Amino acid sequence: MSKKNFPAGWDESRIQQVLDHYEAQSDEDAVVEDEAAFESTTHTTIEVPIDLVPQVRELMAKHKAS
């Protein structure tokens, strides 16, 4: 078996906790969680044509670096 690579701060236990959370979540709770994500006052969600995604990512990286 190959060695698993996890993002910094993550391990199999943490991943299992996340999986357990979403597998046990009711449909209603999932909808509430999804809707709450769109109520953020610091971020927004927009549709971007796929061919513009690289440029948008570049702009976001420049903004984050400044």
VMD Tcl script that builds the backbone (N, CA, C; Angstrom):
set m [mol new atoms 198]
animate dup $m
set s [atomselect $m all]
$s set {name element resname resid chain x y z} {
  {N N MET 1 A 0.844 -1.185 0.000}
  {CA C MET 1 A 0.000 0.000 0.000}
  {C C MET 1 A 0.885 1.243 0.000}
  {N N SER 2 A 0.500 2.236 -0.777}
  {CA C SER 2 A 1.304 3.440 -0.866}
  {C C SER 2 A 1.031 4.360 0.315}
  {N N LYS 3 A 2.003 5.209 0.611}
  {CA C LYS 3 A 1.864 6.174 1.694}
  {C C LYS 3 A 0.844 7.236 1.286}
  {N N LYS 4 A -0.046 7.580 2.213}
  {CA C LYS 4 A -1.063 8.582 1.934}
  {C C LYS 4 A -0.512 9.965 2.233}
  {N N ASN 5 A -0.828 10.903 1.365}
  {CA C ASN 5 A -0.412 12.284 1.566}
  {C C ASN 5 A -1.627 13.105 1.948}
  {N N PHE 6 A -1.570 13.762 3.089}
  {CA C PHE 6 A -2.656 14.595 3.563}
  {C C PHE 6 A -2.197 16.041 3.623}
  {N N PRO 7 A -3.137 16.962 3.471}
  {CA C PRO 7 A -2.784 18.381 3.636}
  {C C PRO 7 A -2.281 18.628 5.060}
  {N N ALA 8 A -1.534 19.700 5.232}
  {CA C ALA 8 A -1.010 20.041 6.553}
  {C C ALA 8 A -2.138 20.099 7.576}
  {N N GLY 9 A -1.954 19.470 8.713}
  {CA C GLY 9 A -2.945 19.473 9.781}
  {C C GLY 9 A -4.020 18.408 9.649}
  {N N TRP 10 A -3.965 17.628 8.590}
  {CA C TRP 10 A -4.965 16.582 8.373}
  {C C TRP 10 A -4.333 15.201 8.540}
  {N N ASP 11 A -5.128 14.260 9.031}
  {CA C ASP 11 A -4.709 12.867 9.121}
  {C C ASP 11 A -5.942 11.994 8.898}
  {N N GLU 12 A -5.777 10.686 8.943}
  {CA C GLU 12 A -6.906 9.800 8.676}
  {C C GLU 12 A -8.046 10.018 9.665}
  {N N SER 13 A -7.728 10.293 10.904}
  {CA C SER 13 A -8.754 10.508 11.916}
  {C C SER 13 A -9.606 11.729 11.597}
  {N N ARG 14 A -8.965 12.815 11.208}
  {CA C ARG 14 A -9.710 14.031 10.891}
  {C C ARG 14 A -10.582 13.823 9.655}
  {N N ILE 15 A -10.063 13.143 8.674}
  {CA C ILE 15 A -10.835 12.861 7.472}
  {C C ILE 15 A -12.051 12.000 7.814}
  {N N GLN 16 A -11.859 11.017 8.672}
  {CA C GLN 16 A -12.971 10.166 9.076}
  {C C GLN 16 A -14.033 10.963 9.818}
  {N N GLN 17 A -13.618 11.927 10.639}
  {CA C GLN 17 A -14.575 12.774 11.349}
  {C C GLN 17 A -15.423 13.580 10.361}
  {N N VAL 18 A -14.790 14.111 9.332}
  {CA C VAL 18 A -15.519 14.882 8.321}
  {C C VAL 18 A -16.491 13.970 7.573}
  {N N LEU 19 A -16.027 12.797 7.173}
  {CA C LEU 19 A -16.899 11.852 6.482}
  {C C LEU 19 A -18.087 11.464 7.355}
  {N N ASP 20 A -17.832 11.168 8.614}
  {CA C ASP 20 A -18.905 10.800 9.535}
  {C C ASP 20 A -19.928 11.920 9.657}
  {N N HIS 21 A -19.451 13.157 9.749}
  {CA C HIS 21 A -20.350 14.308 9.861}
  {C C HIS 21 A -21.301 14.367 8.678}
  {N N TYR 22 A -20.753 14.308 7.459}
  {CA C TYR 22 A -21.595 14.454 6.275}
  {C C TYR 22 A -22.449 13.220 6.001}
  {N N GLU 23 A -21.981 12.045 6.351}
  {CA C GLU 23 A -22.782 10.842 6.149}
  {C C GLU 23 A -23.958 10.786 7.118}
  {N N ALA 24 A -23.819 11.379 8.299}
  {CA C ALA 24 A -24.891 11.372 9.295}
  {C C ALA 24 A -25.831 12.570 9.151}
  {N N GLN 25 A -25.457 13.531 8.342}
  {CA C GLN 25 A -26.220 14.770 8.208}
  {C C GLN 25 A -27.526 14.527 7.439}
  {N N SER 26 A -28.618 15.068 7.979}
  {CA C SER 26 A -29.901 14.948 7.278}
  {C C SER 26 A -29.900 15.860 6.057}
  {N N ASP 27 A -30.810 15.597 5.139}
  {CA C ASP 27 A -30.932 16.454 3.958}
  {C C ASP 27 A -31.255 17.886 4.365}
  {N N GLU 28 A -32.110 18.033 5.360}
  {CA C GLU 28 A -32.489 19.370 5.823}
  {C C GLU 28 A -31.282 20.122 6.388}
  {N N ASP 29 A -30.478 19.430 7.192}
  {CA C ASP 29 A -29.286 20.065 7.762}
  {C C ASP 29 A -28.282 20.432 6.669}
  {N N ALA 30 A -28.189 19.606 5.649}
  {CA C ALA 30 A -27.278 19.898 4.537}
  {C C ALA 30 A -27.718 21.165 3.807}
  {N N VAL 31 A -29.021 21.314 3.613}
  {CA C VAL 31 A -29.541 22.510 2.942}
  {C C VAL 31 A -29.250 23.748 3.787}
  {N N VAL 32 A -29.476 23.656 5.091}
  {CA C VAL 32 A -29.202 24.789 5.982}
  {C C VAL 32 A -27.729 25.174 5.918}
  {N N GLU 33 A -26.844 24.188 5.925}
  {CA C GLU 33 A -25.408 24.449 5.852}
  {C C GLU 33 A -25.038 25.108 4.519}
  {N N ASP 34 A -25.597 24.605 3.432}
  {CA C ASP 34 A -25.322 25.189 2.118}
  {C C ASP 34 A -25.813 26.630 2.032}
  {N N GLU 35 A -27.027 26.875 2.529}
  {CA C GLU 35 A -27.575 28.229 2.476}
  {C C GLU 35 A -26.754 29.196 3.325}
  {N N ALA 36 A -26.263 28.740 4.470}
  {CA C ALA 36 A -25.459 29.595 5.339}
  {C C ALA 36 A -24.176 30.033 4.648}
  {N N ALA 37 A -23.639 29.178 3.800}
  {CA C ALA 37 A -22.407 29.519 3.082}
  {C C ALA 37 A -22.611 30.702 2.154}
  {N N PHE 38 A -23.839 30.888 1.664}
  {CA C PHE 38 A -24.130 31.984 0.750}
  {C C PHE 38 A -24.512 33.265 1.469}
  {N N GLU 39 A -24.563 33.233 2.796}
  {CA C GLU 39 A -24.915 34.421 3.575}
  {C C GLU 39 A -23.687 35.148 4.118}
  {N N SER 40 A -22.521 34.757 3.699}
  {CA C SER 40 A -21.279 35.378 4.153}
  {C C SER 40 A -21.269 36.867 3.821}
  {N N THR 41 A -20.742 37.648 4.746}
  {CA C THR 41 A -20.609 39.086 4.492}
  {C C THR 41 A -19.200 39.448 4.051}
  {N N THR 42 A -18.331 38.457 3.921}
  {CA C THR 42 A -16.953 38.726 3.518}
  {C C THR 42 A -16.571 38.081 2.193}
  {N N HIS 43 A -17.424 37.191 1.689}
  {CA C HIS 43 A -17.143 36.502 0.429}
  {C C HIS 43 A -18.411 36.452 -0.404}
  {N N THR 44 A -18.242 36.225 -1.681}
  {CA C THR 44 A -19.386 36.086 -2.567}
  {C C THR 44 A -19.152 34.922 -3.515}
  {N N THR 45 A -20.203 34.490 -4.131}
  {CA C THR 45 A -20.130 33.409 -5.105}
  {C C THR 45 A -20.623 33.949 -6.437}
  {N N ILE 46 A -19.832 33.720 -7.478}
  {CA C ILE 46 A -20.220 34.167 -8.811}
  {C C ILE 46 A -19.907 33.057 -9.809}
  {N N GLU 47 A -20.605 33.111 -10.942}
  {CA C GLU 47 A -20.287 32.197 -12.029}
  {C C GLU 47 A -19.253 32.872 -12.914}
  {N N VAL 48 A -18.233 32.104 -13.288}
  {CA C VAL 48 A -17.166 32.615 -14.142}
  {C C VAL 48 A -17.005 31.640 -15.305}
  {N N PRO 49 A -16.960 32.146 -16.522}
  {CA C PRO 49 A -16.713 31.241 -17.643}
  {C C PRO 49 A -15.403 30.472 -17.425}
  {N N ILE 50 A -15.423 29.212 -17.749}
  {CA C ILE 50 A -14.278 28.341 -17.486}
  {C C ILE 50 A -12.986 28.896 -18.070}
  {N N ASP 51 A -13.058 29.482 -19.235}
  {CA C ASP 51 A -11.827 29.974 -19.859}
  {C C ASP 51 A -11.244 31.183 -19.117}
  {N N LEU 52 A -12.012 31.817 -18.234}
  {CA C LEU 52 A -11.503 32.954 -17.450}
  {C C LEU 52 A -10.984 32.554 -16.071}
  {N N VAL 53 A -11.197 31.305 -15.673}
  {CA C VAL 53 A -10.789 30.864 -14.336}
  {C C VAL 53 A -9.302 31.109 -14.067}
  {N N PRO 54 A -8.391 30.808 -14.981}
  {CA C PRO 54 A -6.979 31.072 -14.687}
  {C C PRO 54 A -6.698 32.552 -14.382}
  {N N GLN 55 A -7.321 33.452 -15.116}
  {CA C GLN 55 A -7.107 34.882 -14.877}
  {C C GLN 55 A -7.705 35.313 -13.538}
  {N N VAL 56 A -8.852 34.765 -13.204}
  {CA C VAL 56 A -9.476 35.095 -11.915}
  {C C VAL 56 A -8.589 34.592 -10.778}
  {N N ARG 57 A -8.075 33.382 -10.907}
  {CA C ARG 57 A -7.180 32.844 -9.869}
  {C C ARG 57 A -5.933 33.712 -9.729}
  {N N GLU 58 A -5.404 34.166 -10.831}
  {CA C GLU 58 A -4.223 35.029 -10.797}
  {C C GLU 58 A -4.532 36.342 -10.069}
  {N N LEU 59 A -5.672 36.936 -10.384}
  {CA C LEU 59 A -6.074 38.173 -9.686}
  {C C LEU 59 A -6.245 37.939 -8.196}
  {N N MET 60 A -6.837 36.820 -7.832}
  {CA C MET 60 A -7.038 36.514 -6.416}
  {C C MET 60 A -5.696 36.311 -5.704}
  {N N ALA 61 A -4.760 35.653 -6.375}
  {CA C ALA 61 A -3.446 35.432 -5.778}
  {C C ALA 61 A -2.724 36.770 -5.589}
  {N N LYS 62 A -2.823 37.665 -6.564}
  {CA C LYS 62 A -2.204 38.991 -6.431}
  {C C LYS 62 A -2.831 39.764 -5.287}
  {N N HIS 63 A -4.156 39.690 -5.169}
  {CA C HIS 63 A -4.857 40.385 -4.091}
  {C C HIS 63 A -4.421 39.857 -2.731}
  {N N LYS 64 A -4.341 38.536 -2.615}
  {CA C LYS 64 A -3.935 37.911 -1.345}
  {C C LYS 64 A -2.506 38.301 -0.981}
  {N N ALA 65 A -1.642 38.430 -1.972}
  {CA C ALA 65 A -0.227 38.754 -1.723}
  {C C ALA 65 A -0.032 40.222 -1.310}
  {N N SER 66 A -0.990 41.068 -1.669}
  {CA C SER 66 A -0.819 42.496 -1.362}
  {C C SER 66 A -1.271 42.853 0.038}
}
mol reanalyze $m
mol bondsrecalc $m
mol representation Tube
mol addrep $m
